[in-house]
Amino acid sequence: MAKLGFFTLIAAFIGTLTIVGLTSNDASAGKPCSRAKTETKFLGNACKKGGQDEAKKVMKAFLKDYKKTHAAATCTTCHAKVGGAYPLKPDGLRLFKEAGNL
């Protein structure tokens, strides 16, 4: 009889973990993007998909591709500071849009 009670307890625990895992609000999204407003669909979609981690990932991929035609480009070409809210330089958004990212 004790084995049945123990088995029931384990099954309830596993069931609870399963339900919590299925109902969590995209726990894999990570830290949300720090900008209140994303000015482009490119970054907006990345932020919705995976938060700041996904935004960094797509921006790094963009920069890698952009460097093929603009070798001197770095993150600080458009951003005044890399980290925190990633503030843009005055012409940062214009440069990004000119590169074809709306």
Stockholm file with secondary structure:
# STOCKHOLM 1.0

chainA/1-102         MAKLGFFTLIAAFIGTLTIVGLTSNDASAGKPCSRAKTETKFLGNACKKGGQDEAKKVMKAFLKDYKKTHAAATCTTCHAKVGGAYPLKPDGLRLFKEAGNL
#=GR chainA/1-102 SS CHHHHHHHHHHHHHHHHHHHHHHSSCGGGCSCCSCSSCSSHHHHHHHHHHHHHHHHHHHHHHHHHHTTTCTTCCGGGTBSSSSTTCCBCTTHHHHHHHTTCC
#=GC SS_cons         CHHHHHHHHHHHHHHHHHHHHHHSSCGGGCSCCSCSSCSSHHHHHHHHHHHHHHHHHHHHHHHHHHTTTCTTCCGGGTBSSSSTTCCBCTTHHHHHHHTTCC
//
